[in-house]
Amino acid sequence: MSQPVRPRVHLITGFLGTGKTTTILHWLQQRPQDQKWAVLVNEFGDVGVDGAILKQLGDGVAVREVAGGCLCCVSGLPFQIGLNMLIAREKPDVLLIEPTGLGHPRQILQILRQPTYQNTLEIGTTVTLVDPRHLSQQRYRQHEIYADQLAVADVLVANKIDLCSADDLQAFDQLVESQPLLASARVQQGQVSIDVLQALPEPVSAVASDNGASVQTVSAPALLVDLQMPLALAAGETGKRLQKEADGLTSVGWLLAGNRTFRALALADWLGNLDCERGKALMNTDEGSRIYNLREGVLSEVACDPAGESRLELILHSPVDADALEQALLACEIPLAP
């Protein structure tokens, strides 16, 4: 009898907008043809844009979303459900986990190192992406989550180096020298070599969660109901708005029926002028479906296959006038024919 697949699990972490999803897409394009890969993705907001983008561009790779906050929150139960479902149903050789940029990856690793998973998975390299332009900004360097992401790194990657100054890159080199790393790299547009995933960290025994709190575990065979289905509209529903707040930031997201179309030029103009920490969207427009990516006032877009429902997620500093944002979004919409 053949042995069950024991996937190698890699955590890819980094603060908002460092290019985690872009890097994962680059790896998926490089993956060996004889290997099955899967992705478990988490977002701060509830709409689930990253998962939809990965399904659009991931070339048939199995993707599971855990939307609505940090994977490790409370008992880590949503994370374990998503993880167990992917392993049991897809039996991947490699599993990439992309936590929200506002999450604590150390706690995710603690869950993965529990005895429950000892014979189920192999913990591979943890890759942390940074934007070197942020290294001189105290609001990043002094942020607890940012420090946590650096502390767990086996490989540290400077992304977007084409936008960096010499001082930015020198700050990254100094950071590399201060960290116990397997490797480091400088890249642009998430073009991280798949080779960084081959180096394996030293084995770590099972550890307790922070503050001595226990971490609840779930056995994959006992899971009969999928609690992490992607957010969808109910029959006859044309759209919904979801909103949440944490750590001084507010996520406002919209899920919109697939028959609703937006003017591409107006949408790009509105998004490009927003003052927000992060913005992502997969939208149906009069120029076809488009993926939008907004970070630090810079908007990029790429064409994609028909998207079905449109999804838009904005992360802004609190407080937020969500009604005004929605009015501006709807002003970009093309009215449905009567």
Buried (B, 14 or more C-beta within 10 A) or exposed (E): EEEEEBBBBBBBBBBBBBBBBBBBBBBBEEBEEEEBBBBBBBBBBBBBBBBBBBBBBBEEBBBBBBBBBBBBBEBBBBBBBBBBBBBBBBBBBBBBBBBBBBBBBBBBBBBBBBEBBEEBBBBBBBBBBBBBBBBEEEEBBEBEBBEBBBEBBBBBBBBBBEEBEEEBBEBBEEBBEEBEBBBBBBBEBBBBBBEBBEEEBEEEEEEEBEEEEEBBBBEBEEBEEEEBEBBEBEEEEEBBBBBBEEEEBBBBBBBBBEEBBBBBEBBBEBBBEBEBBBBBBBBBBEBBBBBBBBBBEEBEBEEBEEBBBBBBBBBBEEEBEBEEBBEBBBEBBEEEEE
